[in-house]
């Protein structure tokens, strides 16, 4: 029965894999028996993660680069197939945006964020699908955010893009089933390095409020998200596609009150 939660001899490609959720996902995939391709902009980070994968007895390919460069994505797929023999799972973890209030948001900012959060993962999927099919099928896991389900003030770009990730996931699932499954994990507040840096400037009372507003009484850690990704990547979810899974400690809504005054 446990075999349904394994990725034995599968090849998993992870974007944004140098730190945080991506790094934790790479390590767990290796523990589940997969060979792992890790990409992110910082070469040192992806090589360190690749070394962790190798230490667990699995093959690893570290490919530093910027996923915003669509030509790089083609290179990533070509190298993966040439060096590891194919692709079974794609984890679109890279993404992000800087939000400002609506009236301070520019079209240029929206378009840059759309390219990073939607165009780039779309292109990686488009390029990977023939190789997934050649191996018999596979799984695609997109990383979104619970912010895509909410509409908090002051988070226009971030929430909009994460909502788009969710709809992209459902549309991909509809078109690629039954041979390729597509699902998304929607993290809540996760204690990544960047989150901790941001939280260092947060008043103690506000940080306590975050925990108090979370039914599980803690923030998440990257390993919480990695476990959800593994479920969607493995045969354990063989009859699941087009789903968006909130992994947020049970938070019923936005953690903080609106930071903006009324117009």
C-alpha positions as CSV (number, residue, x, y, z in Angstrom):
1,X,0.0,0.0,0.0
2,X,2.8,2.4,0.8
3,X,4.0,2.0,-2.8
4,X,1.1,4.3,-3.8
5,X,3.0,7.1,-2.1
6,X,6.3,6.5,-3.7
7,X,7.9,8.0,-6.9
8,X,10.3,5.1,-7.5
9,X,12.6,5.9,-10.5
10,X,10.4,8.8,-11.6
11,X,12.0,12.1,-12.9
12,X,10.7,15.2,-11.1
13,X,11.4,18.7,-12.3
14,X,11.0,21.4,-9.7
15,X,11.2,25.2,-10.4
16,X,12.1,27.6,-7.6
17,X,13.9,24.6,-6.1
18,X,16.9,26.3,-4.4
19,X,15.2,27.1,-1.1
20,X,12.1,26.8,0.9
21,X,9.2,24.9,-0.5
22,X,11.1,23.9,-3.6
23,X,14.1,22.5,-1.7
24,X,11.8,20.6,0.8
25,X,9.9,19.1,-2.2
26,X,13.2,18.0,-3.9
27,X,14.4,16.3,-0.7
28,X,11.0,14.5,-0.1
29,X,10.8,13.4,-3.7
30,X,14.3,11.9,-3.4
31,X,13.2,10.1,-0.2
32,X,10.2,8.8,-2.2
33,X,12.6,7.3,-4.8
34,X,12.6,10.0,-7.5
35,X,15.5,11.5,-9.5
36,X,15.2,15.3,-9.3
37,X,15.9,18.2,-11.5
38,X,16.2,21.5,-9.6
39,X,16.2,24.9,-11.1
40,X,16.4,28.4,-9.6
41,X,18.4,31.6,-10.3
42,X,21.2,31.0,-7.8
43,X,23.6,28.3,-8.9
44,X,25.0,27.7,-5.4
45,X,21.5,27.0,-4.0
46,X,20.4,24.5,-6.6
47,X,23.7,22.6,-6.4
48,X,23.3,22.4,-2.6
49,X,19.8,20.9,-3.0
50,X,21.1,18.6,-5.7
51,X,23.8,17.3,-3.3
52,X,21.0,16.5,-0.7
53,X,19.2,14.5,-3.4
54,X,22.4,12.6,-4.3
55,X,23.1,11.9,-0.6
56,X,19.8,10.0,-0.6
57,X,21.0,7.7,-3.4
58,X,19.1,9.4,-6.2
59,X,20.3,11.2,-9.4
60,X,20.1,15.0,-9.4
61,X,20.5,17.6,-12.0
62,X,21.1,21.2,-11.0
63,X,20.2,23.7,-13.7
64,X,20.6,27.3,-12.6
65,X,18.6,29.8,-14.6
66,X,15.6,32.2,-14.8
67,X,12.3,30.7,-15.6
68,X,11.1,34.1,-17.0
69,X,13.4,33.3,-19.9
70,X,11.3,31.0,-22.1
71,X,14.3,29.9,-24.1
72,X,15.8,28.7,-20.8
73,X,12.8,26.5,-20.2
74,X,13.3,24.8,-23.5
75,X,16.9,24.2,-22.4
76,X,15.8,22.8,-19.1
77,X,13.5,20.3,-20.7
78,X,16.1,19.2,-23.2
79,X,18.8,18.7,-20.6
80,X,16.4,16.8,-18.4
81,X,15.4,14.4,-21.1
82,X,19.0,14.0,-22.4
83,X,20.6,13.4,-19.0
84,X,17.8,11.7,-17.0
85,X,15.9,10.0,-19.8
86,X,12.5,11.7,-19.5
87,X,10.0,13.6,-17.4
88,X,7.3,12.2,-15.1
89,X,6.4,15.1,-12.8
90,X,6.6,18.8,-13.2
91,X,6.3,21.0,-10.0
92,X,5.7,24.7,-10.9
93,X,6.9,26.2,-7.7
94,X,8.6,29.4,-8.9
95,X,6.4,32.5,-8.8
96,X,5.6,35.5,-6.8
97,X,4.7,39.2,-7.1
98,X,4.9,42.5,-5.3
99,X,1.5,43.9,-4.5
100,X,0.4,47.5,-4.2
101,X,-3.1,49.0,-3.8
102,X,-5.1,49.0,-7.1
103,X,-4.6,52.7,-7.9
104,X,-0.8,52.3,-7.4
105,X,-0.6,49.2,-9.6
106,X,0.6,49.7,-13.2
107,X,-0.2,47.6,-16.3
108,X,3.6,46.9,-16.6
109,X,3.7,45.5,-13.1
110,X,0.7,43.3,-13.9
111,X,2.2,42.0,-17.1
112,X,5.6,41.2,-15.5
113,X,3.8,39.3,-12.8
114,X,1.6,37.5,-15.3
115,X,4.6,36.3,-17.2
116,X,6.3,35.0,-14.0
117,X,3.2,33.3,-12.5
118,X,1.3,32.1,-15.6
119,X,3.2,32.4,-18.9
120,X,6.4,30.7,-17.6
121,X,4.7,27.7,-15.9
122,X,2.4,27.3,-18.9
123,X,5.4,27.2,-21.2
124,X,7.2,24.6,-19.1
125,X,4.0,22.4,-19.1
126,X,3.6,22.8,-22.8
127,X,7.2,21.8,-23.5
128,X,7.0,18.9,-21.0
129,X,3.7,17.3,-22.0
130,X,5.1,15.3,-25.0
131,X,7.7,13.8,-22.7
132,X,5.2,13.0,-20.0
133,X,3.0,11.2,-22.5
134,X,6.0,9.3,-23.9
135,X,6.6,7.9,-20.4
136,X,2.9,6.9,-20.2
137,X,1.4,10.0,-18.4
138,X,2.4,11.7,-15.3
139,X,1.5,14.6,-13.0
140,X,1.8,18.4,-12.9
141,X,1.6,20.2,-9.6
142,X,1.3,24.0,-9.5
143,X,2.0,26.0,-6.4
144,X,-0.5,28.7,-5.8
145,X,-1.7,30.4,-2.6
146,X,-4.7,30.7,-0.5
147,X,-4.5,34.4,-1.3
148,X,-6.0,33.5,-4.7
149,X,-9.3,32.5,-2.9
150,X,-9.5,35.8,-1.0
151,X,-9.8,39.4,-2.0
152,X,-7.8,41.4,0.7
153,X,-7.2,45.1,0.1
154,X,-3.7,46.0,-0.8
155,X,-2.9,42.6,-2.3
156,X,-4.2,43.2,-5.8
157,X,-1.4,41.7,-8.0
158,X,-0.6,38.8,-5.7
159,X,-4.2,37.7,-5.2
160,X,-5.0,38.1,-8.9
161,X,-2.1,36.0,-10.1
162,X,-2.7,33.3,-7.6
163,X,-6.3,33.1,-8.6
164,X,-5.1,32.8,-12.2
165,X,-2.9,29.9,-11.1
166,X,-5.9,28.1,-9.8
167,X,-7.9,28.5,-13.0
168,X,-4.9,27.6,-15.1
169,X,-4.7,24.3,-13.1
170,X,-8.3,23.5,-13.7
171,X,-8.1,24.2,-17.4
172,X,-4.9,22.2,-17.8
173,X,-6.5,19.3,-16.0
174,X,-9.6,19.4,-18.3
175,X,-7.4,19.3,-21.4
176,X,-4.7,16.9,-20.3
177,X,-6.8,14.2,-18.6
178,X,-7.0,11.3,-18.5
179,X,-3.3,10.6,-19.1
180,X,-1.8,13.6,-17.2
181,X,-3.2,14.8,-13.9
182,X,-2.9,18.5,-12.9
183,X,-3.5,19.8,-9.4
184,X,-2.4,22.7,-7.3
185,X,-1.3,23.2,-3.7
186,X,-2.3,26.5,-2.1
187,X,0.0,27.3,0.8
188,X,-1.0,29.6,3.7
189,X,1.7,31.3,5.9
190,X,4.8,29.2,5.4
191,X,8.0,29.8,7.5
192,X,10.4,30.1,4.5
193,X,13.6,32.2,4.8
194,X,12.0,35.1,3.0
195,X,8.9,34.9,5.3
196,X,11.2,34.9,8.3
197,X,13.0,38.0,7.1
198,X,9.8,39.8,6.6
199,X,8.4,38.7,10.0
200,X,11.5,40.0,11.8
201,X,10.1,43.5,11.2
202,X,6.6,42.5,12.4
203,X,5.5,43.5,15.9
204,X,5.3,40.6,18.3
205,X,1.6,41.2,18.8
206,X,0.9,40.9,15.1
207,X,2.9,37.6,14.8
208,X,1.0,36.3,17.8
209,X,-2.2,37.3,16.1
210,X,-1.3,35.2,13.1
211,X,-0.9,32.1,15.2
212,X,-4.1,32.8,17.2
213,X,-6.1,33.2,14.0
214,X,-4.8,29.8,12.8
215,X,-6.8,26.8,14.1
216,X,-3.7,24.6,14.1
217,X,-1.9,27.3,16.2
218,X,1.2,27.5,14.2
219,X,2.5,28.7,10.8
220,X,3.4,26.1,8.2
221,X,6.8,24.9,7.3
222,X,8.1,24.0,3.8
223,X,7.8,20.3,4.6
224,X,4.0,20.7,5.0
225,X,3.7,21.8,1.4
226,X,6.2,19.2,0.2
227,X,4.0,16.4,1.6
228,X,1.0,17.7,-0.3
229,X,3.0,17.9,-3.5
230,X,4.1,14.3,-3.0
231,X,0.4,13.2,-2.7
232,X,-0.5,14.9,-6.0
233,X,2.7,13.6,-7.7
234,X,2.4,10.0,-6.6
235,X,-0.1,7.2,-7.6
236,X,-1.9,7.9,-4.3
237,X,-3.9,10.6,-6.2
238,X,-4.4,8.6,-9.4
239,X,-8.1,9.5,-9.5
240,X,-7.6,13.2,-8.5
241,X,-7.2,16.0,-11.1
242,X,-8.2,19.7,-11.3
243,X,-8.2,20.1,-7.6
244,X,-6.8,23.0,-5.5
245,X,-5.7,21.9,-2.0
246,X,-5.5,24.6,0.7
247,X,-2.6,23.8,3.1
248,X,-3.0,26.7,5.6
249,X,-3.6,25.3,9.1
250,X,-7.3,25.8,8.7
251,X,-7.3,29.6,8.5
252,X,-10.9,30.7,7.6
253,X,-9.9,34.0,5.9
254,X,-7.2,36.8,5.7
255,X,-4.9,36.8,8.7
256,X,-4.7,40.6,9.0
257,X,-7.2,43.4,8.8
258,X,-7.2,45.7,5.8
259,X,-4.1,48.0,5.8
260,X,-5.8,50.7,3.7
261,X,-8.2,53.4,4.5
262,X,-11.4,53.9,2.5
263,X,-11.2,56.2,-0.6
